Amino acid sequence: MELAAEAGGSVLAARYVARMAAGDIQPDPGQARIVAALAQLEQRIAARRLARKSSALGWLFARKENEAPPLRGLYIHGSVGRGKTMLVDLFYESVAVRKRKRRAHFHEFMADVHARIFKIRADIKAGRIKEADPIALVGAALAEEAWLLCFDEFHVTDITDAMILGRLFEKLFALGVVVVATSNVAPEDLYKGGLNRALFLPFIAMIQQHMEVVRIDSPTDYRMEKLDGVRSWYVPWAGETRADIDREIDKVWRRLAGQDGGVPQKVENQGRVIPVPLAGGGAARFGFADLCGVPLGASDYLRIARTYHTLVIEHIPVMDQDHRNEAKRFITLIDELYEKGVKILASAEADPEELYLGTEGAEAFEWARTVSRLHEMRSTDYLARSHGRGDSEASGWTTGLVET
């Protein structure tokens, strides 16, 4: 309980200690350091909100000269699987902000920014609004919607994003928005080797000015550890029943999501809501019917692949020619998960080679690629891959972790 005491009894620290006591989290000095930093920010936010509780204007308007400076956010970086996402999730759940906070994958955030800029430029061209800086207008709108932004997997690969970020975040920080972000790289390594990177360097300086930069030093890759010794493809062995497999999946799921078993979430793609039956710890749990028995497409699966680093998919049936639509969706799903390095645990009626019995159409030929990928996704090399690496495009905004 020393961690909670050192952090002043913060809600975040108390929850972290409770999860350690429950066995969900192992004692980790590297994580403890990040918890302490997040807990301090949590308490600074609570104190600032209390001081301004009587103000109807809130944080979004210009400060008076005698007011306290804006709060610095937190930029947490370190190797894959060290618990960065889990810790920011705990912070997001614990911080004393019930509205006007937003949690998103960074690529989804940037896609939303691009969409808003495009709309504002169209409105300016059509004369619906006066000539103005679209990026500044987008920054003001975002700040009005949420003054606490939590990003996961902050990394920049696209030159268009690189050119927008400085002007956008200058506006956000000027309006008092607090940013908490996780990344696999230090700020000075963002957009490393990118085209016209010199133009991006002022943004790096901005991060260092407005965010405390902390590295998570942990020797353990918890994603790999949680999957160590776990069957990734569950089919009935001798004497096993479907109920036996379901119980095994339950045990594995709680290793991934925590003993509470996660909570339902939703992912939104282009205005369409995709229900997520259970999610926790950066993982999601679906039935096959949830993903492939409904009319979802590649962009939907891409959104899911960007949002979660691990998927549990249950009750994959053997499919024949009459179920080629479900087979085609499954092929597309695996393609998107594979490209983004998403880990899979699945229960099925048969091994991958025997799941599709159709002999006509493109699905019969494409299934061989799916089988190959499913086997590769069970390899040590694949399990060590970073989630989302190689991502060069983004589209939309994840609203499953948004609180309004």
N, C-alpha and C positions, 0 to 999 in steps of 0.2 A: 504493500500500500504506500510505500515511500514515494513512488512516482506521483500519485494523486496528491500527496501532501506537498511535494515540491512544487507542483503546478497550481497550488492554492485551491485544491479541491474542485477543479474544473469538471464540467460534465464529460468532456472528451476524455480526460485522464481517468476519471472514474470508470467510464465504459471500457477503456482499454484494459485497466486493471481487472475488471470483472471478466473480460474475455480471456485474460491470462489465467484467472482462477478457474474458469470453466474448461480450460485446455484448448480453447480455439486458437490461442496465440502463444508462442513460446517466448520466454524472456529474451530480449534482444536489445543490447545497449544502443545499437545504431537506431533502431526504431524509437527507443525511449527518448533519445535526443530530439527526434522530430516531433514526438508527442508533446514534449515540453515546449517546443517552439510554437506548435499549433495551439496549445493550451494558453500560452501567453497572448497570442493573437485573439483567441476566443474571448479572453477576459478583457483585453483592450477594447474589443468591439462592444462588449456588454457595458463597460464603463462609459464609453462614448455615447452609446444609445441612452443610457440612464441620464447622462448630463444634458442630452438634447431632447429628452422626452417631452418637455413642455413646448418645444418648437414645432410649429405646424409646417415649417419649411423643409425640415429634414436636412440630409447631407448634400443634396444635389445642387445647392445654390452656392454662390461665391462666399468664401469665408470672410469674416471681418478680421481686421489685422490682429486683434487680441485673441482670436480663437486659436485652438490647438492646430498644429499641422495635420494633414491627412495621414491616416494610418498606412503603414507599410504592409504590403502583403507578404507572401512567402513563395519562393521558387525552390522546389524540392527536386533534386536530381540524384541519380544513381543507377546502378545496373538493373537489369530486368529481374522481376520476381522478388524484390526486396521489401515489398509491402507498401509502396508509395500510394497506390490507388486505394488500398484498404484504409490507410490512415487519413487520407483526404475525405473519403466517404464518412468516416467517423466524425471528422471535423464538421462536415456539412450537416450531418444529422444532429450534432450537439450544439452548434453555435446558436446563440439566442437571436436568431433572425427567422421569422416565420414566413415573411413575404419578401419580395424583391431580392431573392437570391437565385442563382442559377448554376447548375452543375452540368457540364457538357464535355464531350470529347472535343479536343481543340479543332480538329478538321471539320467537325459538324458546325462549330461556332463560325469558322471562317467561311464555310459555304453559305450560312445564313447572312453573314456580312456581305458577301458578293451579291446575293439575291436582293438585299435591301438597297445596295448601291445601284444596281441595275434599275430597280423600280424608281428610285429618286431621279436618276438621270432621264428616264422615260417621262417622268412627271415634269421635269424642267423643260425638256424638249417640247412637250405638248402644251406648256404654258400653265399647267395646273399649280405649280409652285414657282416662286421667284428663283432666279439664278443664285446658286449657293454652292458651297463645298459639300458634295454628297457624303464624303467620309466623315466630316464633322457632324453632319445631320444624323448619320447612322450612329456615331458615338454617343450623341446626346440622347437618342431614342433608347439605345441599349442601357445607358446609365439610368434613365428614368424607369426602366423595367426592372433592373436589378443593380444594386450597388455592391453586392458581393458576387464575384464570379469565380467559380472553381473549375479549372481546366485539367483534363487528363491527357497525357501523352503530347505535351507541348513540343512540337518540332516543325521546322519550316523547310520545305523542299521546293516550293513553287515560287518563282520570281514575282508573280503577281501578288501573292500573299506578302512576300518580303517587302514590296514597295508600299503596301497599304498599312502594315502593322504600325509603323512609327507614328503616322498621322492619327490613326485610330486610337492607339493607346495614349497618345498625348492628350487627346480629348477625354478619354475615360479617366485617366489619372487626375486631370485638372478638375473633373467633376466629383472627385472624392471616391471613385470606385476602388474597392479593395479586391485584389486579385491573388488567388492561391493557385499554383500550377505545379504539376509533376512533369518530369522529363527524364529521358535517359541520358541527356547530355547537359553539360554546364552551359550557362548563358553564352559564354565566349565561343562555344563550339556550335551554336545555332547557325544554320545556313552556311556551314563551313564549305568552302569551295564553290559556293553558289555564284551565279552570274551577277556582276555588279555588286558584289558583297559589300564594298566600301559604303554604298548608300544605305546598307542595313545596319552598320555599326552604331549609329546614334540610337537605334532601338535597343540594342544590347545595353548601352549605357543607361537608358531609361529604365530597363528592368532592374539593373543594379542600384539605381537611385530609389525606386519606388517599391522594391521587393527585397526582403531579406533572402539571401541565397544560402541554402543549406544542403550539404551532401549527406545522403543516407549511407552510412558505412556499415554494411551488414555482410557477413561472409556467406550467408545462406540464401540460395535461390528457392524461395518458398513455393513457387509454382511447380518447380521440378520435384521438390520434396513431397508436396501433396499428392503428386501423381506417381511417386516412386512405389513400385510394387503393385500398382493398381492395374487391373485388366482394363484395357481401353475399349474392347469390343466384347460384349457379353452375349453369348449364345448359350442355349441350354446344353450343359455337359451331362454326362451320365448321371441320371437320378435327379438332376436339377429341374425345378419347375419354374414357371414364369414368376410365381410369388417369391421364390428363392432369389431370383435375379433382381426383382424389384427391391427386396430388402438390402441386397448388396449395393444397388445403386443409391438407395437412401443413405447408407453409411458413407459412401464416397462423396455424395452430394454435401453432407454435413462437414466433411473435411474441407471442401471447397468453399462453401457458403457460410459456415459457422453453425453452431449447435441450434440456433433459432430457425435454421432452414431457409433463410432468405424471405423475401416478400414479393408479391406480384408487382410488376412494373409494366411500362409500355414504352414502345419506341415508335416515333412518328416519322413517316417518310412521305414527303410531298402531300401533306394533308391527310394521309391515311394512317390510322392508328393500328399498330401491331401489338396485340397483347402478349406479355411475357409472363407465363404462369408463375415462375419463381426466379428470383435473381438475388445474388449476394456475393460479396467478395470479388466482383468483376466477372462472375460466371453466371450463366443462365441455364434454366432447365425447361426443356420443351418435350412434348410428345411429338411423334412423327406427324400426326394429324394436324398439330398446331402450325407446323412449318410447311408441310407438303400437301396437306389435304385441303388447303384453302388457296385462293388465287393470288399467290405472292410471286414476285419476279426478282430479277437479278439485283435491282437497286434496293429492294427490301432486304435481301440477304446481305448485301454489302453493308447496309446500315447496321444490321445485327452484328456482322463480323467486326465492324469498327467499334461497336459499343461494348462487346464482351470478349475477354481473352480466352474463355473456355465455354464450350457448350456441352451439355448433357442432352442427348436425344434418345428418347425411349420408344420402344415398341415399333421398330422399323419392320414392316411386313415383307414377305415375299411378294413381288409384284409381277403380274403377267401383262400380256398385250393390252388387256382392258384397262390396266392402270398405268398406261404410258404417260399420262399427264403428271401423275404423282412421281413417276420415275424421272421424268424430265426436270421437275422442280428439284428433286433430290440431287440430280447431277449438277444443276446450277448452284444449289446451296453449297455443295462440297467444293465446287470451283471457287466460290467467293471466300469460303472459310480457309481454304488452302492458300489462296493468294495473300491473305492477311495474317497467316500464321496462327489462326485460332486452333486451340486444342479441342479434341473431340473425345467424349466418352459416350458410348452408345450401347443400347440393348436391341437385339434384332432376332428374327426368327431363323436366320442362317448367316453364314459367312458372306462377305461382300460378293464373292464370285457367284453365289447362288441366289442372290436377292432379286435379280431381274431375269425373268424367263422369256421376255419378248424377243422375237426374232426379226421383226420388221421395223422400218423407220430409223431415224437418226439415233434414237435412244439406244438401240441395240448395239450400235458401233461406239457410241460415246460412253457406254457403261464401262468398257475396258479401261478408259482413262480414270473413271471414278474409282474403280477397284484399285488401280495402281496408286492413286492418291490416298485412298483410305489406308492402305498398307504403309505408305510412306509417313502418314500422319501419326503412326504409332511408333516411329523410329526415334532414337535418342537425339539424332541431329535435328529432326523436325521439332521435337518438344523443347529444344534449346533455342529455337528461333524467337526473335522479338515479335511481339504482337504488333501488327500493322505496318511493319517495315516494308519499304518499297511503295508505300502509298503516295500517289502523285496527283490524285484528284479527290475532290470532296463535293458532296451534294447534300444540302439540307441541314436539319437541326434536330438533335436528339432531345425529345421532351420527356422521356421516361423518368429522368432524374431532375425534373424542373419543379420548383415549388412556387406557386403564384398566390 
